Structure formats: C-alpha cells, structure tokens
Amino acid sequence: MSVYVGIDVHRRRSQVAVINQGGEVLANRNVPNGVKPVLSVIGDLPAGTPAAYEAAFGWEWLPELLEGLRLRAAHGPPAAVQGDRLGAAEERQGPVRQRSRSCWSGPGRQWLASLQLPAVSREVTGDALALTGALQQPAGGLDAEVRQRAKAGPRVKVLTWLPGVGPFTALVLLAETGDITRFGSARKLASWAGLTPTVRGSDRTVRHGHISKQGPTWVRWVLCEAAQTAKRHPDLAPGYEALARRHGRKTAATAVARKLLTRAYHLLPGAAAAGAPA
C-alpha cells in the first residue's frame, strides 16, 4: 500500500503527517525539529516513499535527512546550488542593505559629513559614517563574487535581459526555481512564488484578496525590488500606471513583479535547450 509524507517545517517544531493513497491519516504529529523526532514518525517507512515539505526558516537539515532515508522528496535546490549561488547572494545582502540605506548612500554620507553639528552629535555621526564606511570593502568584494558566479551560463544572461533584473536577482531566481520545466504553467510558477491573489469562495460569491505570500521569500523580494526599476520600462510603464490609478502603487508593482516572473518562465527553457548549465 502506497503512503505519502507531508512535513510543515517551522522554526522550532514541525508537523509530520503520513497518509495512504485513500487519504486515511496514518500519523499526524507535531514534533521538535531534529533527526530523532522526525524519525520517530517516518523512520520505518519503506524506501522510495514520496515526501513533500513546506519549508520555513532553518529547513536545510531536512532534505539531507529525507535523502538519507531514500524517500523521494519534493523539489528543493541542490546542496551545491544552495552553497554556490544562493549562499553568496544572501551573504551579500547584509552589508549591502546597511550600505544602501538612504542616509548611508554616497550622497547621504556626503550630506551628513557637511552638516554643522554640535560636538556630541558630530562625534556620533562620525562614528556612524566610519562604521558604514567599513562595509564598503566587504560589500564590494561580495558584489564581485556575485558577478563572477553570474558568468556560469547563458541562463543568467537571458534573465538579465529582463528590465530591472541584474546578476544577483538572476542567481536567486535560478537557485530557488531549479528546473523551470517542473512548473506546468507560468501561473503555477507565480502561485508557487506567492505572487497570485488569494481566492475565497462561498456559494456563488468569489472574493480575491492580497497575494498569498506563500513560497520562497527570497524570490518575492528580489522580484519586487526589480519591479521598482522595471515599472519605468516602456513595455511595462503604461500597465503599471493604469493599475496604480485603480488599485494603488504597491499592487501595481506586485503585478510588474509577476510579469517579470512570467517572462522568465518563457525565456528559461530556451536557454536550457541551448545547453546552459545555469
């Protein structure tokens, strides 16, 4: 008899469920995160049992455990991809975010340095400028590393054809999505990324809400950042402005982010067919 495993991973605990092909719940336990607690629920299952998990913070230990049990797990970025691409990309964001805050950008730093301030305020400001200035070198080095890794194959180049998408955004998308053909349609990809509206139905009434925000946070974040530039592109600006007038600029920018992801869906298979290792 076929059985299936579903795991909802949270920060400290996970909900582990086992059902059979008829939908009967054979096990459903909330256990602390860790190898032994999870094995107490699924450790005796036969090799090849399909397993799927919804990942949250700190999920990285789980795929290795499932592979060690020879369970067929749902898609997750390969370890090499996580380390090589996403690792460098995420590492870059700490110093870059601090460096690029409005007051600490190039013009902001010059403005702060030129202010006539009381002695105490001048000392505090000087310390802050020195601290953020120290981030310039590591952030620059990480930028160079991202650019170097972006040369890995034509799939990155193809994605950077999209307005607002640079090497960093392209690397995050490739690391998170993996094989784009595993998604049956662009809409399914957008739904996986949490960029489709929630739908609530009752009898004959259907209500569409905000985007679901389910799925990989990094994908939504980089796409929404890219949308801030892409919304000014001639191909996207008219639609953005029209939607912004009706529903607000935040909703319009999210729509641009989804359009970018849709275009990526249609572009990537061609790059893969050309022999791109990503």
C-alpha positions in Angstrom: 0.0 0.0 0.0 1.4 3.4 -1.0 1.8 6.0 1.7 2.8 9.7 1.5 4.6 12.0 3.9 3.9 15.7 4.4 6.0 17.9 6.7 5.3 21.5 7.6 8.6 22.9 8.9 8.5 25.8 11.4 11.3 27.5 13.3 11.4 25.1 16.3 8.9 22.4 15.5 7.4 20.5 12.5 4.1 18.9 11.8 4.7 15.5 10.3 1.8 13.6 8.6 1.6 10.2 6.9 -1.4 9.3 4.8 -2.2 6.4 2.5 -3.4 6.6 -1.1 -7.0 6.6 0.1 -6.4 9.7 2.1 -6.6 8.0 5.5 -4.3 9.7 8.1 -1.9 7.1 9.5 0.1 9.5 11.6 -0.1 13.2 12.4 2.3 14.5 15.0 3.9 17.8 16.0 7.5 17.2 16.9 10.6 19.2 17.8 12.9 19.9 14.8 15.7 17.3 14.6 16.6 14.0 13.2 15.3 11.7 16.0 11.9 13.3 16.5 11.2 13.1 12.7 12.5 9.6 12.5 10.1 8.6 15.3 7.3 9.2 12.8 8.7 8.2 9.4 11.8 6.2 10.2 10.1 2.8 9.5 8.6 3.8 6.1 9.7 1.8 3.0 12.4 3.2 0.7 11.0 5.4 -2.1 8.1 6.8 0.0 7.2 10.2 -1.5 7.8 13.1 0.9 7.0 16.8 0.5 7.7 19.6 2.9 6.8 23.2 3.2 10.0 24.9 4.2 10.4 27.8 6.7 13.4 29.2 8.5 16.1 26.6 9.2 14.8 23.9 6.9 18.2 22.9 5.4 18.7 19.8 7.6 15.5 18.2 6.3 16.4 17.3 2.6 19.6 15.6 3.7 17.6 13.5 6.2 15.0 12.5 3.6 17.7 11.6 1.1 19.4 9.5 3.7 16.1 7.6 4.2 15.8 7.2 0.4 12.5 9.0 0.5 11.5 10.7 -2.8 11.3 14.3 -1.7 9.7 17.2 -3.4 11.9 19.6 -5.2 14.5 21.6 -3.2 17.6 23.4 -4.5 20.5 21.0 -4.7 23.1 21.5 -1.9 25.7 22.7 -4.4 23.3 25.3 -5.8 22.4 26.5 -2.3 26.0 26.9 -1.4 27.4 28.3 -4.6 24.6 30.6 -5.7 22.2 31.4 -3.0 24.8 31.4 -0.3 26.8 34.1 -1.9 23.7 36.1 -2.8 22.3 36.0 0.7 25.7 36.7 2.3 25.9 39.8 0.1 22.7 41.3 1.4 23.6 42.1 5.0 26.4 44.7 4.2 24.7 45.9 1.0 21.4 46.6 2.8 23.2 48.6 5.5 25.4 50.4 3.0 22.5 51.4 0.8 20.1 52.8 3.4 19.1 56.3 2.2 21.2 58.2 4.8 24.2 56.0 4.3 24.4 56.1 0.5 27.0 58.1 -1.3 25.0 61.4 -1.4 23.6 60.8 2.1 27.1 60.3 3.5 28.4 63.5 1.9 25.4 65.4 3.2 25.9 64.1 6.7 29.6 64.9 6.6 28.9 68.5 5.6 26.5 69.3 8.4 27.5 71.8 11.1 26.6 69.9 14.2 27.2 70.2 18.0 30.3 68.3 19.2 28.4 65.4 20.6 26.3 64.9 17.5 29.3 65.3 15.3 31.1 62.5 17.2 28.1 60.2 16.9 27.7 60.9 13.2 31.4 60.4 12.6 31.3 57.0 14.3 28.2 56.0 12.2 29.9 57.1 9.0 33.1 55.2 9.9 31.1 52.1 10.7 29.1 52.1 7.4 32.2 53.1 5.5 33.8 49.9 6.8 31.1 47.9 4.9 32.3 49.3 1.6 35.1 46.8 1.1 33.2 43.5 2.0 30.2 44.6 0.1 32.3 45.4 -2.9 34.0 42.0 -2.7 30.7 40.2 -2.5 29.4 42.2 -5.5 32.5 41.0 -7.4 31.8 37.4 -6.3 28.2 37.6 -7.5 29.3 38.9 -10.9 31.8 36.1 -11.2 29.3 33.4 -10.4 26.8 35.0 -12.8 29.1 34.0 -15.6 28.3 30.4 -15.1 26.0 30.0 -18.1 23.6 31.7 -20.5 20.5 31.3 -18.2 21.8 34.2 -16.1 22.4 36.3 -19.2 18.9 35.5 -20.5 17.3 36.6 -17.2 19.3 39.9 -17.2 17.6 40.8 -20.5 14.5 41.5 -18.3 14.1 45.1 -17.2 15.3 45.6 -13.6 16.9 42.1 -13.4 20.6 42.0 -12.7 23.0 39.2 -11.9 22.1 39.0 -8.2 18.3 38.7 -9.0 19.0 36.2 -11.7 21.1 34.0 -9.4 18.4 34.0 -6.7 15.7 33.0 -9.2 17.8 30.2 -10.7 18.8 28.9 -7.2 15.3 28.9 -5.9 13.3 27.7 -9.0 15.8 25.0 -10.2 14.4 23.3 -13.3 11.8 25.7 -14.6 10.0 23.0 -16.6 8.8 21.4 -13.4 6.1 24.1 -13.4 3.2 23.3 -15.7 2.5 26.9 -16.5 3.6 30.5 -15.7 0.6 30.8 -13.4 1.7 27.8 -11.4 5.1 29.3 -11.1 3.6 32.6 -9.9 1.4 30.7 -7.4 4.5 28.8 -6.1 6.2 32.2 -5.6 3.3 33.6 -3.7 2.5 36.3 -6.3 -1.0 35.3 -7.1 -4.0 36.6 -5.1 -5.8 34.5 -2.6 -9.3 33.4 -3.5 -12.1 32.8 -1.0 -15.4 31.3 -2.3 -18.7 30.8 -0.7 -21.7 29.5 -2.7 -21.8 31.9 -5.7 -19.5 34.5 -4.2 -15.8 34.7 -5.0 -13.5 37.2 -3.4 -9.9 37.9 -4.5 -7.6 39.1 -1.7 -4.0 40.1 -1.5 -1.2 37.9 -2.8 -0.7 34.7 -0.8 2.9 35.4 0.2 3.4 31.6 0.4 6.6 30.0 -1.0 10.1 31.4 -1.2 10.5 34.8 0.4 13.7 35.5 -1.5 12.0 35.1 -4.9 9.3 37.6 -4.0 11.8 40.0 -2.5 14.2 40.2 -5.5 11.3 40.4 -8.0 9.6 43.2 -6.1 12.9 45.0 -5.9 13.4 44.5 -9.7 9.9 45.8 -10.3 10.8 49.2 -8.8 13.1 49.7 -11.9 11.0 47.7 -14.4 7.9 49.7 -13.8 9.5 52.6 -15.6 10.3 50.5 -18.7 8.3 51.5 -21.8 6.8 48.0 -22.1 5.6 47.9 -18.5 5.0 51.6 -17.5 1.6 52.0 -19.2 0.1 49.0 -17.5 1.8 49.9 -14.2 0.4 53.4 -14.2 -3.1 52.3 -15.2 -3.2 49.7 -12.4 -1.7 52.1 -9.9 -4.5 54.6 -10.5 -7.1 51.9 -9.8 -5.6 49.9 -7.0 -2.5 51.7 -5.7 1.2 51.6 -6.5 2.0 48.7 -4.2 -0.4 46.4 -6.0 0.8 47.7 -9.4 4.4 47.0 -8.5 3.5 43.5 -7.4 1.8 42.9 -10.8 5.0 44.0 -12.5 7.0 41.5 -10.4 4.6 38.8 -11.5 5.1 39.8 -15.2 8.9 39.6 -14.7 8.5 36.0 -13.4 6.1 35.1 -16.2 8.7 36.3 -18.8 11.4 34.4 -17.0 9.3 31.3 -17.3 9.1 31.6 -21.1 12.7 32.6 -21.5 14.5 30.0 -19.4 13.5 26.8 -21.4 15.1 28.2 -24.5 18.3 28.9 -22.6 18.3 25.4 -21.1 17.9 23.9 -24.6 20.9 25.8 -25.7 23.0 23.8 -23.2 23.1 26.2 -20.2 24.5 24.7 -17.0 22.8 27.7 -15.2 
